Amino acid sequence: MHHIHLLHLDKDGLTHLYEKGTYFPELRLNRYTTLLVLDCHELALPKCRSLVIDAALGVVFSERTTTYLINHFIDQQTVDLLFIRTLLTTLFPTKTPCLPFVWGEIALMPLGGQTRHPTSWVMLHHAYHNFLSGPNEVTFIFKQDQTLRFQIPINKKIYTTNLQTTLDLYATLHHFIDEIVTEFNSSLPHLAHLALSRSEPQFFPSAKQILQAQLPFFVGLTYRHAGIFSLEQVQILSNQLQKKYGRL
């Protein structure tokens, strides 16, 4: 029978983990191995604003905030938070409950409230099981090592709202992808045989390029409707909106 290890990730527990952890000045999150991204900026621990529990690296910490680490991680993905905000608006037209990042099999969920400020996060797609283990506490068991139990202090109302929002977004995205796959039925004949000969090889834009092209397109339409046709102004505004809403 495997021995169960229970880790309390309150202030004392985080300090204890920090003392056993390794300093990583260039810490980056990994979709395959990162489990928890924990905010420590109020603990006044040397060189530690965030502490990461990673299946490959163990316990590591960094002077960078969780906000920085999450933004850098999202920058490497196919979509950014602008796309996620759009999807959330379809689910919650009046007010967005929280701002998780969900794409493909990634489900990155904030454990706290406002994500404009540093908060703790969980890579939910690695969770084997999670349950409320107290009035204001949640326990996570991860697939990578099911003998470990991570107990984290939470606000129950915020946590349950964030969890439901993340799961709703995950289900919506997978339904969206299923519709696309059905529309582009691979059993139908391809049209490549109708293509004219080309002197140069054809390059196709990536999914990220296609999705990012939507913003300047719609900004351009708005400007054109207002009688403004400057491509430079369209690009400036697009960049400003991308910078503000594409990240935390």
Disulfide bonds with the S-S distance in Angstrom:
none
